[in-house]
Amino acid sequence: MSHLTQEERDSLPDSAFGLPEKRAYPIDTRARASNAKARATQEYERGLLTSEERDRIDKAADRRLAQDD
């Protein structure tokens, strides 16, 4: 998984993020979707995300992971 540059990140549509209103947790690739799920769980356990936010990220990532590439 390659690092997103700011330019690449800015060019992604809101739908390519687990939390589109914050443009956080990119899920534009399968690798990033898997990473978003893992990071969301970690952030939730640290008290930095609500359970609702974690669930939204998981659902968005699961939809991306279910797609055929």
N, C-alpha and C positions, 0 to 999 in steps of 0.2 A: 504494500500500500504506500503510495507516494504522498508526500506532504502537499497539502493544498496551499498554493500561493494566495495572497489576498485578492489578486485579480481573478483567479479561478473561483475562489469562494464567492466573490461578489457577482460573478456571472451565473451562479447557480440559481434556479428558481426557488421560491420559498418552499415549494413542495419537496425539495431535495434535502430538507432538514427535519429532524425529529421534533424539534420545537420551532416551527416556522416563525412565530412571532418574535423570537429571540435570534433567529437564524443560527441556532445552535444544534449540535449533533448531526453533522452531515451524513446522509444515507444515500448518496448518489451512486455508490458502488456496493456490491455485496460485502466486500471487506470493511468498508466504512459503516455499513449497517450493523455488521457483527460487532464492530468496535463500539458503536453507539450504544448498543444494548449493554455491553460490559461496563462502559463508562457510566451509563445512567444508573446501573445497579450500585456501582462504587459511590457515586455522588449521593444517591439516596441514602446509603448506609452511613455516610458522613454527615447527613442532615442538610445537604445542599440542594436537594430536590424534594418536592412533595411526591407522595405516592401517585398522585394523578399525573404529574409530569413524567415520572418514570414509566407509568403505564402507556402514556401517549407516545413516548419515544419507542418503547417496545413494540407497540402495535404498528407504528410507521415502519420500523425496521423489519418487522415480520412480513409486512406487505412487500417490501423491497426484496427480501430474501426469497420470497415465494415466486418472484418473477424469473423467467428463463432469460438468460443472457445470450 
